[in-house]
Every structure is written in structure tokens, then in C-alpha cells.
């Protein structure tokens, strides 16, 4: 977006949207590993240990690929909010401090 604007600064809304998109992307990519980690930690005592990759394969084979994305919706909603708040607040704070210090 910044390149399309000729290098101009992003607005608070553009920063918020960028933060939301990046946070949702990160959460969506990490969810299968989170599901595998949770399943590995909650295995019955005495069950043979499984590597994360083995756990992902077992879940996909036994329950299907959608099971690897269990819980992605609430995580994505939280990520949208936190990413938007974090990035827009960062940009606003950076602008305020730069104006205060008169840095360009």
C-alpha cells in the first residue's frame, strides 16, 4: 500500500487493516501446529510420544484436514482486533513522538 502511495505514510486505518490482515494470516498458519501441540500434551499417560509432524498426520488422517483448524475462528476474531489496535497504536505513537522530537 505504501509503495502504491509513492512512499507516503500510511493512515491509521491503513495500518489497522494491515495489522489485522497480518495477524489473521499468522494465526491461521499457526493453528494446525497449536492443535497438534494441544493434542500431544493431552495424550493419555503411557501413550507413546508423537512428533509434531506425526501428530498433524494422525489428526488429518483420522479426523480430516478441517480438524487441524479447530478454533481458528475465535483466534482470527481476536487477531483482527489485536492486530488492528497494535499497528494503529504503534503508528499513532510513532507520529506523536516524532512530532514531539521534531524528527523526520
C-alpha positions as CSV (number, residue, x, y, z in Angstrom):
1,X,0.0,0.0,0.0
2,X,2.8,2.4,0.9
3,X,4.5,1.8,-2.5
4,X,1.2,2.5,-4.3
5,X,1.0,5.8,-2.4
6,X,4.5,6.8,-3.6
7,X,6.1,6.1,-0.2
8,X,3.7,8.3,1.7
9,X,2.9,7.5,5.3
10,X,0.0,5.0,6.0
11,X,-3.1,6.3,7.7
12,X,-4.3,4.9,11.0
13,X,-7.0,2.9,9.1
14,X,-4.5,1.5,6.6
15,X,-2.2,0.5,9.5
16,X,-5.1,-1.1,11.3
17,X,-6.1,-3.1,8.2
18,X,-2.5,-4.2,7.6
19,X,-2.1,-5.3,11.2
20,X,-5.4,-7.2,11.1
21,X,-4.6,-9.0,7.9
22,X,-1.1,-9.9,9.1
23,X,-2.3,-11.1,12.5
24,X,-5.1,-13.3,11.0
25,X,-2.6,-14.8,8.5
26,X,-0.2,-15.7,11.3
27,X,-2.9,-17.2,13.4
28,X,-4.3,-19.2,10.5
29,X,-0.9,-20.6,9.6
30,X,-0.1,-21.5,13.2
31,X,-3.4,-23.1,14.2
32,X,-2.6,-26.6,12.9
33,X,0.6,-26.7,15.0
34,X,-1.3,-25.4,18.0
35,X,-3.9,-28.1,17.6
36,X,-1.2,-30.7,17.3
37,X,0.6,-29.4,20.4
38,X,-2.6,-29.4,22.4
39,X,-3.4,-33.0,21.3
40,X,0.2,-34.1,22.1
41,X,0.0,-32.5,25.6
42,X,-3.3,-34.1,26.4
43,X,-2.4,-37.7,25.3
44,X,-3.1,-40.3,27.9
45,X,-0.4,-41.2,30.3
46,X,1.7,-44.0,29.0
47,X,0.8,-43.4,25.3
48,X,3.9,-43.4,23.0
49,X,5.2,-40.0,22.3
50,X,4.5,-38.4,18.9
51,X,6.4,-35.8,17.0
52,X,4.5,-32.7,15.9
53,X,4.5,-33.9,12.3
54,X,3.3,-37.3,13.3
55,X,0.5,-35.7,15.3
56,X,-0.5,-33.5,12.4
57,X,-0.6,-36.5,10.1
58,X,-2.6,-38.6,12.6
59,X,-5.2,-35.8,13.1
60,X,-5.5,-35.3,9.3
61,X,-5.9,-39.0,8.6
62,X,-8.3,-39.8,11.5
63,X,-10.5,-36.6,11.6
64,X,-9.8,-34.8,8.3
65,X,-8.0,-31.6,7.5
66,X,-10.7,-29.3,9.0
67,X,-9.9,-30.7,12.4
68,X,-6.4,-29.1,12.2
69,X,-8.2,-25.7,12.1
70,X,-10.3,-26.3,15.2
71,X,-10.7,-23.0,17.0
72,X,-9.4,-20.8,14.2
73,X,-12.5,-18.6,14.1
74,X,-12.2,-17.2,17.6
75,X,-8.5,-16.9,17.2
76,X,-9.0,-14.9,14.0
77,X,-11.5,-12.6,15.6
78,X,-9.1,-11.9,18.4
79,X,-6.3,-11.4,15.9
80,X,-8.2,-8.9,13.9
81,X,-8.9,-6.8,16.9
82,X,-5.4,-7.1,18.5
83,X,-3.6,-6.6,15.2
84,X,-5.6,-3.5,14.3
85,X,-5.2,-2.0,17.7
86,X,-1.5,-2.8,17.9
87,X,-0.5,-1.5,14.5
88,X,-2.6,1.7,14.5
89,X,-1.5,2.5,18.1
90,X,2.1,2.0,17.1
91,X,1.8,4.3,14.1
92,X,0.0,7.0,16.1
93,X,2.5,6.8,18.9
94,X,5.4,6.9,16.5
95,X,3.9,10.0,14.8
96,X,3.4,11.7,18.2
97,X,6.9,11.1,19.4
98,X,8.4,12.2,16.1
99,X,6.4,15.4,16.2
100,X,7.4,15.9,19.8
101,X,11.1,15.4,19.0
102,X,10.7,17.1,15.5
103,X,12.3,14.1,13.8
104,X,11.6,13.4,10.1
